[in-house]
Structures are given as C-alpha cells and as structure tokens.
Amino acid sequence: MSGAREPFFASRWVQSPAHVSEDGGGLPAGFRAAAAAAGIKPDGAVDLGLLVCDAEDAVSAARYTRSGVLAAPVLVCRDETAPGALRAVIANSGNANAATGPEGMRAARAMQATAARALGVEPDTVAVASTGVIGVPLALGGLEDAVAAATAALAPAGDEAFNEAILTTDAFHKRASLQVQLPSGSVRLSAQAKGAGMIEPAFATMLCFVQTDAALAPETADLLLSVCVKRSFARISVDGQLSTNDTVILMSSGESGVQVAPESEDELRLGEALDALLRMLAILIVRDGEGSRRIGRIVVRGGSDEVVERCARAIANSPLVKTALHGADPNWGRIAQSAGAALPGLAPLALDIAIEGITVCAGGVAVPYDLEALNAAAASPEIEYEVGLPGCGCVTEVLFSDLGHEYVTINAEYTT
C-alpha cells in the first residue's frame, strides 16, 4: 500500500490556502504515534495504532456517528472520557466491535485501560476507535503485547504506521502534514484518516484523527472541528450507508507556543487550514470508494434548504447516476429522474441541469448541446453536476463516488 501522495491538495474542489504548505511529514510537536499487530486481522497485518499527546494540558474535540446502532468504542468515547481533555487514541482495524453487547463494552474498556497504563495517563483521557466487521466479538488475546510494542515504538514520525493500522478496504493512505503560518506564528497540523465504503453522512463511515501544536481553548477546538466537519465529512457519500463507528478527533498540544484566541485572525486562518485539510481528506475517501473510477460533485440551488438537500442526496446516492458516472456516460436523464423522485410534491419540476458547465436541460426541457464535448467532459476523473430548482437563496453540495464492479466484489466477499 502506498504512503502519502504528492501533492496532497490534488482536487480542483479544494484550494490550499496561501498560508498553508505541505511539510516533510511527521506529527506536530508534542505528539508521537506507532502501530503493531494484535492478531485482530487474520493475516497478521498491523492492526493496532497508538497515538499520544505528551502535553499534560492537551485540549481536544470530537464528533461521532449519529447511527442508532453505536459501536462499543463510540459509547466509551462519548460517555466515559473527559470532554475536551483527550491525550491519547488507541485504534484497531479488522473488527468494528459493534453490535457486540456487554462483551464489546468490556473489550473497548480493556483497550482504553491497557493504553492508559502503558502511556501513564488517566483512562478517561484515552479515546478508543475500531473499524471492520460488525457483529463479531473483538478478540484481545494479543492486546497487551501489541500495546507494549507500540508504546516502545512511539515516535514523532509514527503517523504513517498509525495510518496503516486503521485501514480496512482502503486502497491507499489518507494523511497529511501541513505547516500553517498564522499572524502570531507558525504552527503545524497533521491528520490520518480511513474510509472507502459504508459512506454517508451524518457524517461518513470513517475514522479521522487530527493533531496540531497550536494552543487552543476547548471551546475553540470544538468550534473549529464542528464547522469543518460540516463542510467536509458531512458532505460526502460513497454508498449512502451510515456507519456504526464514525469518529473524528482533534487534539492540540500547544507546544508551538502560539495561542489561538477566540474570534481572532489566528482562529480564522487556522480554521481555513483545517477546513482545507478535512475537505481534501473527505475527497480522498470518496475517491477511494472501493473501486471508484470517478468522483462527482452535485451542486443544487433552490428556494429552501430542505429541498436542495433532499435533491442533492437523492442524486448522489442514485445507483443509476453512480453507474453512469463510473461508465463516463453523461446520461442526464438519470439526474432528472432522481431529482423528480426526491421532490414529487413539486411536479411538474422546472429544473435546470448542467454537466461540467454544459447546459443540457432548462426549465425541465431538454436543450441542444455539444454531445462530443459532453462525452469528453464525462470521461474526466472529477465531474461536476449542477441542478437549479425553482426559487433561489439556498445552495448545497454533495461529493460522491461512482459505483462499479469492484464495489460489488469487495462487499459481496467482505466477511468471506
């Protein structure tokens, strides 16, 4: 599996802010990470990651899945950790530890306690995250040895190994390390994510861990993460399926000495950097998409938030739209059908449709267009669709993957 790609900002839908640059990799000051094999994956692969913030006054913020079936690690993080004061993460792949009842809760707490002992921190400052198959008891026979090995290997450059440990069906690593120039000084920002299938907000089936050496108040960390998650992981879909384990955690060590005050220019600039980072990671998750060949962006404009959101989700999650995207088929009738099915009360629907800026439908009626140019546009790796509905003032977007043969193969054989 490949490591970090260059450049990180490789989509026209995310621009790197002028004050942000990619650096040589590794974690911001005050953070270390490592990974080991705990025997959770049957092939003996690295499947347990450990991340620690050495600052005793670390600050954190977190967001979790809204699924009605919550995995044990999500429950432990949500109900049994100190809000805003996380110092470490222990994460495994190969097993979601979801729908596992009291036994699963004991396993999640055992992971938390084992990591806390090894790192010398309080258990309620350790977050737990799991990803993999649902409904299978999490075997922890190799936990103690794996945590000991990972603890001994902790290093500022351990982010790549940590990222490897949390991958499941991912085809590539999703991580970045950035230098951010703020008015008050320079800080670093890094992140590691996983996700490729079972993707639909709120927010997506994924794990994402973000670190910065900027000094943040808990309220600032929570605000920044909330706003940026809404503009990134809450705007993507691979298959319209909500996970049991979604977790996003932001941790701040403060080791740069740069204080980011609320409502300051520093907060604005750091927010812009975090926004770009998470939006690009979100696009990489969609681009992975378990066999995805192309990704799309649907932008819907109209008279109400509820209507544009419902329309955008219906188009992004339509198997017909997604298979057409996979085959580079600019069959805009599938977009019209999906919009109409989502908004039956508005019939007859006078909608406008454009693909890569080429108008194909106006006021609900087909218009002449250059078919050769449209076919060429549909073969691009990134395709933008625009839909205009009656009314104005509201706009939304959803980034989504195509649907092809490999997705079916991966998910038909996932537990076998």
N, C-alpha and C positions, 0 to 999 in steps of 0.2 A: 504494500500500500504506500502511495506516495506521501511525502511530507508536505510542508507549506508550499503553496504555489506563488509564483511571481508574475505579475503584481497581484496583491490581494484585491484591490479595487478594480475588478475586471468586468464590470457591468455598466452599461450606459445609464442604468436606472439609479446608480449610486455614485455620487461625486465625492472624491476625497476633499475635505475642507483644506483651504490653503495652509492652515496652521497645523496640519496633521501629516506625518510622514511615516513610512514603514521603517523599522529599525532592524537590527541584526537578529532579533528573536530573543527568546527567553522571557522570564517574568519580571514585572516591576520590582523595585526594591522592597524587601520585606516579605517576599513570597518564595516558596520552594514547592516542588512537586516531584512525584515519582510514580512508578507503576510496578506491578508484579503479577504473577499468575497465582490465582487462588483456587484453581480447579473447577471454576463455575462453568466455563466453556469446555465442551468435551474434548477439544483438540489440544488442550494445554496452552492455549494462547494467553497473552497478557490480558487480564480481565478485571483487575482491581487498581484503581487510581487513588492517590492520596495527594491532597493539596493543603498547604498550611500557610497561614499568615503569622509571622513571628512577632508582630506588634501586639502587645497585650491589650491595647485600647483600639483594636481593629473595629471598623464600622462596616455594616452590611445591609443589604436589602434583598428581598426575594419575592418571586412570583411563582405560583404553582397552578397546575391544571384545574379546570373547573368541572372535570368529569364527575359524574355521580358515583363512579367506582374509583376510589382513590387507593393507590398503592400504599403499602405499609411505610416506605421511606418518606412519602409525601406527608402522611399523617404524623410521623415522628418529627419531621421538619416543621410542620405547621403548628403542632400542639406541644412539642417538648423541647424546643430550642429557644434561646434568649433572643427576642426580637431586636434586630439591628446590631447584634454583637457576635456574629459567627466568625470563628477564627480558622475553621478547617472544613474540608469536604472529604468524605470517603465515598467513592462511587464504584459501582460494578456494572459490567455488561454481561450478557448471556442469560440473565434472568431478571424479570421485572419485579419480582416479589409483590405481585398484585393479585388480588382475589385469593389470598393465602391465609386469611383469618388470623387467629391469635398466634399461630406458629410464625406467620410472616412478621407480625409485630415484634415477636421475640427476636427474630433474626435481624430486623432493622435496628433494634436497640442494641443487640450484640455488636453489630458493625460500629455503631456510634461509640459504645463503651470501649471497645478494643482500640479504636483510633485515638480516643481521648487519652487512654493510658499510655499508649506509645508516644504520643506527642506532648504529654504533660499539660493538657488543657482540660477544662471542665467539659463533661459530656454535653451540656446544653449549648456549648459553642461549636459543636460539630454537626454539620449537615450530612444527611445520608441521601444518596441517589442511586437508583437502579434502573436498568433498561434491558429488555429482552423479552422472553416468552412469558405470557400471563398465565397464572393458574398453576404454576409448578413450584413446589417448595424450594426455597433457596438453601442449597447445601453449603454449610460453612465450615466443613472439616479442614479446609486449608486457610481459613481466615487468619489465624494467629501468625502463622509463618509468613503469609503474604504481606500482612501489615508490618511485621518486623523487617522483612526485606525491603519494602517500600520506604519505611522510615529511615533505614540505613542509607538508602539511595537518594533521599531528598536533595534537590539541587535547584538553583535559580533557572537552570536550563532544562528542567524536567517537564516542561509544558508539552513537548511532543510526545513523550512516553505517556503522560497523563491522558492526552487526547486519544492515543491509540487504545488505551484501556477502556474507554467508554463507547467505542464504536460497535455497531451490530452489522446491519446490512449496508452500512456506508461504503461507498466506493473510494472515498478519499478523506483526508483530514480536513477539518474546518477550524482553523485557528489563525490568529494574527497577533502581532506585537507592534504597537504604534508609539511614536513619540508625539506628544501634544504640547505645542507652545502656547501657554496661557499668558495673559498680561502680567501675572505675578511670578511667572517662572515656568520651567519645563517639567512636565510630568510624563509618566508612561502609562499605557493602557494595553491590556492583553486580554485575550479570550480564547476559550476552547469550547467547541460545540459538537453535537452529534445529532443526526436526524436524516432520514431518507424516505421513510414510509410511515403510514398512520399519521398523516399531517393534515390538520385542520384546526384553526383557532376555534375556541379560545384556549390557548393560542396555537400551539403546534405540538406534535409528538417529538419532544426533543429534550436534550439537556444542554445547558449553556452556563459556563462559569466565566465571570469577568473579574479582572483584578486591576487596581490602579494604586499608585503610590501617592496620589493626591490626598490631601487631608479633607475628609468630608464629614459633615454632621449627619447623623442618622436620617434626619428629615430631608437633607439634600440628596443623599444616596437613594432614598425611597422615591423622591420626586423624579429624579433623572431616570431611574430604571422604569418607573411606571410609564412615563411619556415615551421613552424609546421603545419599550416592548410593544406599545400600542401601534407604533409606526413600523414595526419590523415583523416580529414573530406572530403578531395578531393579524397580519395581512397576507399570510401565505397558506397555500393548500397544495398537497400532492394528491390526496385521495378522499378528502372530506371526512376523515376518520379522526376522532378525538382520542388522545391517549390517556392512560391512567397515571402516567408518571412525569408529565411535563414539569420541568424545574429550571428556573433561571435565577442565578445568584450573583450579585455584585458585591465585591469585598474591597475595602480600602485600608491600606496600611498607614498612610500618612507619612511614609518615610522620605518623601521628596521634600517635606517641609513647606510645601505650597498649600496654603489654606484657601479653600474654595468657599467663599462666603455666599449665603443665600442671596438671590436676586442680584448677583454681581456679574461683571463681564467675564470673570473666570468661570462662573457656573454656566453661562451661555456657551462659551467656547468649548468647555468640557462636554456639555450636552450635545453640541454639534458633532464632536468626535465620537461619542458613544452612539449617537444616532446612526452615523455612517457605518460604524463597526457592526452594529447589530443588524442593520438593513442588509449589509453585504453578506453576513453570515446567514441571514434568512434566505437570501437568493441562492447561496451555495447549497442550502438544504433542499430547496426546490429543484435546483439544477441536478443534484444527485438523484432524487426522485425514483430510486430503484429501477434503473434502466431508462431514465428520461433522456430523450434526444434533444428536445427543445423546451424552452420555458416561455410562458406568456404573461402579459400584464394586461388586465382588463381595467379600464378606467370608465366609470359610469357617472354621468351627470344628470341631475334632475331636480325635482322640486321638494323632495323630502329625504331625510337621512335613512329612514326605514325602507323606502322604496329603492333607493340606489344601492343600499347594502344587500337587500334581498336579491336584486337583479344580478349584482356582481358575483355573489356567492353561487347563484344558480349556474351562471355561465362558466365560472372557474371549475365547478365540480361536475359539469356535464360530461359523461363518458363520450358523447358524440363530439363535443368540442375538443376534448382532450385527445381522442384518437385522430381527429383531423389535424390537430397541431403536430402530433407525432409523425404523421404521413406527409406533412407540408402541403396539406390540402386546404386552400383558402375558401372552404365551404361556409360562407357567412350565413347561409340559411340555418345552420345549427345554432348560431348565436341568436338569431331572431327567434327561433323556436324556444330556446332556453329562457330568454327574456319574457316571452309571452306566457310560458308555463309558470314562471315565477310571479307574474303580475296579471292574473286572469281578470281581476276586477277593473282593470284599466282598459279593457278591449273596447273598440279597436285601438291598438297601441301605435301611435305615430312616432316610431323611433328612428333615430339616425344611427348608422353603423359605418365605421371606418376601420380598415386594417392597414397598419403602417402608414397612416395618413391618406390612404386611398379610400374615398367615399364610395361605398357600394350600395347603400340604402339611405334614402332621405324621406322623412315623414311616413315611414312604413312601406315605401315603394322602392323597388329596385331602380337604380340609375346606371347609365352607361359608365364603364370603367375600362382601363387598360388591363386586360387579362394577363398578358405577358409580364407586366410589371408586378401585378398582384401575385402571380405564381413565384416570381423571383423573390419577392418580399417574404412569402410564406416559407421559404427554404432557409431563412436566417435562423441562427441559434436562439435569438430573442425576438419575440413577436409582440407588438403592441396592438391591442384592440380598444376601440373607443365606442361607447354607446351613449347616445343622447336620448333622454326621456323627456316627456312633457314637463314644463316648469324649469326653474333654474335656482341656483343658490347652494346646491348640495353636490358634493363630489366624493367618490371613494375609489379605492383601488384594491385589487387582489392579485398577487403574484402566484402563478400556478404552473405545475409541470404537465407534460403530456402523459399519455397512457399507452404503453406499448407491450409487446410480447414479454419482455424481461420482467416487467412488474408482475404479470400473471404467474410466471415461472417461480419467481422469488417467493411470492406469497402462497402459492399452491403447495410449496415444499418447505415452508418455514419451520415446521416442527418435525419434519421427517428427514 
